[in-house]
Structure formats: C-alpha cells, structure tokens
Amino acid sequence: MSEFRTLDDLADGQRVLVRLDLNSPVEDGVVQDNRRFDRHAETVAELIERDFEVALMAHQGRPGRDTFVSLEQHADILAEHVDSEVANEESDLGTGERAEPASHEIDFVADTFGDEALAAIDDLNGGDVLLLENTRMCDEELPEEDPDVKAETEFVQTLAPTFDAYVNDAYSAAHRSHASLVGFPLVLDAYAGRVMETEYEANTAIAEKEFDGQVTMAVGGTKATDVIDVMDHLGDTVDDFLLGGIAGELFLRADGAPVGFDLNPEADLYDSQWADNHDLIEKILAENRDQITLASDMAYADDDGERAELDVADIDEKTVSFMDVGSETAEAYADVVRDSEAVFVKGALGVFEEDRFSAGTVSVLEAIAETDCFSVVGGGDTSRAIEMYGMSEDDFGHVSIAGGAYIRALTGAELVGVEVLSGD
C-alpha cells in the first residue's frame, strides 16, 4: 500500500490548498447536489475546526460540454453540507439531540490563480474557506502530462508560494495527471484528506487485504470492458464472480446462449463491446469457469410492460431486451453473498431505476446489508440504489464515490494522484 501523510500529520492553523472533486450533474444550468459534497464536507469541517485558512480547488465538466460551468453554485451547496457536518459533530451525545446548524460560509472567487484569486487568498483568516474557480478553465490544467511538467506550470508556480501545504481529497480524480492533482505535491508539503484516505484504503483492500473466507464480486453495468478487465486481473483473488448487466449477457453469449447482441444495431450496447472483448471473455471463461456464476434466468418487459422472465436454457433466439437477471438468479446470488466474508460490487445487475427491474441489484445489496461481511460498493449508479431502495450506507463497509479511479484500483493500475502524494 502506498504510504502518504494524512491530516493527522498536518499541524493546525496553516494556510492550505485543498483539491476536492465536486464534479456534478448539471440540469438546465443548475448544479445538482450529490454525495460528493457530503463526503468532502467532512474534510472541510475538520479544517475549519482546526483553524486552517482554506482555499479549495475543484473541477466541473469539460470545455465544450453543457456541464462545463462555474463553481459559484458549488460553494453554496458545499456550505450547506459543511453546516450539517459541523452540527452532527456538535450534537449532544447525552440526549442524542442534534445541534442547531451553524453558518459556515464558503466564499467564492471567479478566478483561479490571477490577481483576484491571490487577493482573496491573502485575506483568509483562520477558519475561513474560499472556493476558487473551476480548475478546468485554466489552459494548463487539462492536458495529461507528467507531474514534473505540471509542477512547472504558471498555474502551480503562482499559487504554491501562497500556501503552507497541499491537501488532495479528490480520490475519484486521482487517475488524472492534471496540474491541480499532480503538480502541487511536487512543490508543497502534501497530505491526503479524509475522502482520499478512506477511499484508497477501501478500494485497494481487494488486492492487499487477506480474507479467510469466500471473496465474492458482483459485476454488471453497461461498460462491459471495464468489468472484463477487472475480472481478468482479479481471477486469483475472487472466488465467485456474480454476473449481470451487459457483461453478464456477453459472458452468456460466450457460453453458447443466444443472447448478448443488439436487437437494434443503432443501440450499440453489445456488438461493439463483444467485438472488442470476445477473445478475453473466452479466455476468462476457459481459465476461470468454476469461479463465474452466470444468470440462469432473465427478466424483460412483456407486451403489457410488466416484468416477465425466461430461463436461459429455454431461449432459442433473442427477441426481447433483457433488463435484469431473473428472480431465481437474484435469490441464488443473494445466497452466495450471505456466505461470503468479503463482497465487492461494480455495476448494477439490471435497470434498477425501474422498480420492476431492480431485483438483481437490490437482492445483492440487501444481502450485503444483512451480513457482517467486509463490503465495498463502487460506482455512482450502483451506490445510488442504496438510497433509492431504503437501505442505509451504514450497513455497508464502504460506499465509494469514485468511478474511473475505483476501476483502476481494482485492476491494479497506477493512480498518479496517489503516487505523487506518497512520493513514489
């Protein structure tokens, strides 16, 4: 495991530059609240309490996309979560009563490293928090370049001298070699925030933690290529892969079932991913067949729009779009989870956003919640099912807010944002 310094190693009361990941959905120009604000509020609240002078950096969208907007709205959303976090910390433990929310304003400056930003940073006092403008509005931020190159950019060289230390809390962006993520650790004392610390520990556990009992991984979603790479890397670690989603159908296709292709070529969900991955899928099946559990039945919408199911053995030709694993498969997967010491989840097993097709995803998550197994649920869509179906995150070991970084952690790929923190 990479070794990096955390907030526990950072002396109180300094001026710190903190990188968060507040990248969010944007609908009609309105930034949507999401779990990332809540998670990062823990780090920000701690820095406030410890009297740091705090300047925050974050990104939103990419140039040319509708989601590429200012961070002005993010400051207000984050402030609400920080207020809630502080109130929770100050709750009366004797009565269980929640403290009245205090107001912890997060100032915003529509500048990243120009004169306006530098003046606002200079005005910071202990306990103050300032959010700088979208880092991706800086020309030097986005190109993927070596950390040494990023450290020499005007962006980094201008901001760094105004701070005592740098804190990276943006684990979900740690696979990106962007200036705000990899440049500052080379010129400032660097530390991991609480999100970075907990995400890294949980997401690398499958490769670095030893389990005495069964290790199970439920894999699904629409990005089959990601899932297949994970399976290939973890074949010696995971005892049972429970398959659903697009990847589940592609593996069934490789196993001889007449599924796993597009009914409408314009949809392009299956055929292109099959073309790119069928050799690897067949290799994994040949080498690890006893570790792979495929769906025995599948669910689809009948002519009335109701959930209907077919046994895979009875499918002669694919004539409907399958939206979930079947009920028998969902129950069988849940039984496997209950007998496991560790369970990792990447991707939904069906279109859980529709209640009629939530059986596979929800059955696995509920089985995890009912047991004392070590568990990590990764991927924004899958973790959203926890709240949608009335479960509590407290019943899971860790619910990750990372996407690309989670995949890379599972496949053993380097996370450059973590490596520069650890000095590797």
N, C-alpha and C positions, 0 to 999 in steps of 0.2 A: 504494500500500500504506500502510495506517495505520502511523504511527511510534509505538512505545511503548518505554519503558525496560524492560530485562531485568535478570536477576540480575547480569549483568556490570557494571551501573551502580550496584549497591547495595553500600554499604560493609559490611564484615564486622562481626559481633558485635552487631548491633542486635536489638531485640525486634520480631518481625514477625508479622503476622496473615495467614495463608495460606488461600486458598479452593481446595479440591480438589473434584473430582466423583467420589465413591466410590459413587454410586448403583448398587445391585447387585440381582440376582435374590435372592429370599428363598423358601426351601422349608421348610415346616413350622417357621417361625420361625428357621431357620438361614440366615445370610447367606452367599451363595456367593462364593467367590473369583473374580476376573475380571481381565482385562488392565488395567483402570483402576488397580488397586492397584500393579501392576508399573510402569506408566508414571509415576505420581505419586511412586513411591519414589525415582526419580532426583532430583527436585526436593528432596524431604525429606532425602535422604542428603547432598546438596550443602550444604544449610543447616546440617545437623549438623556437617559437616566444617569449615565456616566459622564455627563457634562462635556461631550465632544462637540467640536464645531464641525458640522457635517455638510458636505456638498455631495449630491447624488448625481450619478450619470445613468442613463438608460437609453434604449433604442425603441423605435416604433416603426414597423413596416420597412419597406424598401423603396428607394426612389422610383417613381413611375407607377406605384400602386395606390389604390384608394386608401389603404391603411397607413400610408406614409403621411403622418400628421404631427403637429406639435405635441409636446408633453404637458402643455398647460393644464389640460383636464386631468392628467395623471396625478398631478400634485394634490388636487382636491380629493380624489379617490383614495390615494395613499394616506392622506392625513386622517380620513375617517377610520381607516383600519388601524393606524397608529394610536388614535384615541381609544379605540376598542381594546387594543392590546395592552395599553397602559392601564386602562380601567380594570381589566382582568387581573393584571399583576397586583393592583392595589385593592382587590376585593378583600372584604373582611372574612378571613378564613374561619373565624369562630362562628359566624352566623350564616356564612355562605352567601351573604348579600353582596351584590355587585356594586362597586363604587360608581358614583356619578362620573360620566365621561368628562375628562379634562379636554381642553382645546390645545392641540399641538399643531400649530400652523406650519405648513411646508411652503415656503416661498418659492416662486418660480421666476427664472430669468430666461428670456428668449434669446439666449446666446450660450455658446459652449465654451469658448476659450478666448473671446475677444475682450475689449476693454470693459464692456458692460458686465460680463461674467466675472472678470477679475475684481472689479469694484464691489460686486455683490459678495464675493468670497471674502474680500478684505473686511467687510462689515460684519462677518459672522462672529457671534459670541457663543460661549458655552451653552449647549442645549438647543442651539439654532439649527434648522435644517433648510437647505436650499437645493432645489432641483434644477439642474442645468438643462438646456435644450437638447433635443434628440441628437444623439451622437452621430447618427447616420446622415445628418445634414452637414457634416464635416467631410470634405473630399478625401481626407486621409484615413478615415475610419474603415471603410468597407473593403478595399482590396485585400485578398488573402495573401499576406506576406509574412516573412519570418519575424519573430519577436524583435530581433536586433534591428530590423528595418523600421518596425513600428515605434520602437523606443526613440528613434531619431527624428520622428515627425514633428512638425511645428506644434501640432495639437498636444502631444505629450510634453515636449520640451517647454512649452509655455505654461501649462497648468502645473506640472510636477513641482516646481520650486515653491509654490504657494501652500504646499501641504507637508505634514509631518509623516504621513503614512497613507497607504492604499489598501482598501478592503474590497475583495471580489466576492460578491454574494450571488453572482449570476451563473450558477452551475448549468442551467439549461442552455446557456450560450457558450459553454466552456469549450465546445468543439470548434469555435470560430477563432481564427487568428486575426482579430481586428484590433485596432490601436487601443481602444478603451479597455480591452480584455488582456492583452499580452504586452503592450508597450510599457505601461506604468510599473509593473512589478520589476522591471529591469532597472528602474531609476529611483524607486522609492522602496522603503521597507514595506513588505506586502504580507497581508493576512487574509484568511478565509472568514467570511461572515457565517452566520448560523445556518442559512439555507445551503450554502456551499458545503459546509461541514457535514450536515446531516444527509444531504443528497448523495454526496460522494461515498460516505460510509455505507449507506443502504444499497446503492446501485452497484457497488463493487463487491458486495457481500457474496454474490453467487460464485464469483471466481476466487475469492480469498477467504471465505468463511467455511469451516468444516462442519458438516452435519452428519449425525449418526444415523438418522432415519432417511426416509424417502424424500427426494427433491423432485418437485413437480413444476412444470411450467405450462401455463395455458397461453396459447399463441393464436392470434387471429388478426382482425383488422383488414384494411384494404391494401396496405402496402406489403404485399407478399415478399418482395425482395428483401426487405429489412428482416422479416421474420425468418426467412430461409437462411440468411447469413448468421443469425443468432443461433439457430438450431445446429448449423454446421460447426460453429465454434464451441457450443456447449454440450456436444454429444457425449463427452466423457464425464460431464458433471451432473446433468439432469437424468433422472431415472425414468421419467414419463412425461412426454410432450402430449398435451391435450389440444387437438387442432380444431379450429373453426374459421369462420370468415373466408376471405379469398384464398388464403394459403391452404385452409382445410380442403377446399374443393380441388385445388391444384394437386395436392397430395393424393386425393381420391382418384383423380384422373390418372396419375402415375401408377396407381394401384390397380387400374383396369376398369374403374367405374366410368360410365358415360356422362360425366359432369366436369365442371371446371373449364368451360369455354363460354364465349359470349353468344347470347341469343341474338343480340343486336350488335353487329361489328362496330358501330359508331360509339357504343358504350366503352369499349376498350378497357375492361376491368380484368379479364382473364387471359386473352390470347397473347397480348404483348408480354405479359409477365411470364406466361408459360414459355414463350419463345426465348426469353432471356434466362430462364432459370431451370428448364426441364432437365438438363444434364445434372445439375447439382441436386435437384429434388430426387431424381432417380438414384443418385449416389447415396444420399442420406437414407433413403428407404432401404437400399440394399445393405448398408452398413449398420443401420440402427433400427431396423424394423420392429424389434421387440420393445423398443423404447417409445414407439409412436402409436398413439391411440387416435384412430380416425372415427368420424361420425358414423353411426350405424343407421341413423335416420335423419331426414332433413325436413325443414319447415318452409312453406311457401304460402302465398295468398291465393285462395280459390276464387272462383268466378264472382262470389259474393263479397270478396275482400276479407274473408275470415281466415284464420290460421288453419292450415291443413298440413298433413305430414305424409311422408313416403319413406319406407325402408329403402336404404341404398341398394340392397340386393334386388329390389323389385323395380328399379329404374332401368328401363330399356333404352330410353332416349331422353335427353334433357329438353323439356318443352316449357318449363317454368323457371323463373328466377328464384333461387333458394335464398331465404332471408335470415335463417337461423339454423342451428343444429336442432334436431328433434328432441322430444321430451325424454325418450329413453336415453339418448346420448347425454342430455343435460343432467339427468339423475346419475348416470354412470360416472360422469366427470366429477360431480359433487362428491360421490363416494370416494373417489381417488384422492381428492383434496383433503377429506376428513382423515385419511390415513397417512397424510404427509407431515413431515417435520418442517419442511420449508416449501413455500409456494410463491412463484413469480408469475406475474401476469403482464403480457404485452399484447395489446389489441383486443377488441371485442369479438365475441364468438358469433354475433349476429347484429342485426339492426336494432339495438336495444332502445333507441329513441322512440320506437313504436312499441308500446306495451306488449302487443301480440307476438313480437319477435324478440323479446327480452329474456326468454327462458334460459338460454345457454349462458349468457353473460351474467345474469343475476344469480343463477344457481351456483355458479363457481364463486362469485363474490360473497354470497350469503354463507356458503360452506366455509370459506376462509374466516369470515367474521365469527362463526360459531366455534372455531377451534383455537388452540393456543399455538398454532404453528407460526414460525417466522414467515413474514409475508411482505412482498413489495409489489405494489400495483403501479405500473408505469404507463405513461401516455395520457394526454389530456382528455381524450374522448372516453376512454375506459374509466378513468377516475371519476368522470362526471356522472357515471351511472351510480356511484355510491350515494351521492346526494339525491339523485332523481328517484331512487327506489327506497328511500328512507333508512339507509344504513348510516353508520357513524364512522368517520375516519379513525376514531379512537379504537375501533375494533380491528384495525389493520396495523401491521408493523410499521409500514411506511407507504405513503401515497405520493408518488413522485410528480413534480410539475414539469419534468424535463421530457423532451421528445427525442430530438436527434442525439443529445448527449447520453440519454438513457440507452439508446440503441448501441452507441459506440462503447459504453461501459460494458454492456452485455457481450459484445463481440471482442472485447479486449483491445479495441483501438485506442490510440493515444488521445487524450483530451488536452489540447495545447494550453488552455486556460488554467488547468490544474498543474501541468508540468512546470509552467513558469512560476507559479506560487511556491512550489516545492524546491525550485532551484535546479530541477533536473534538465 
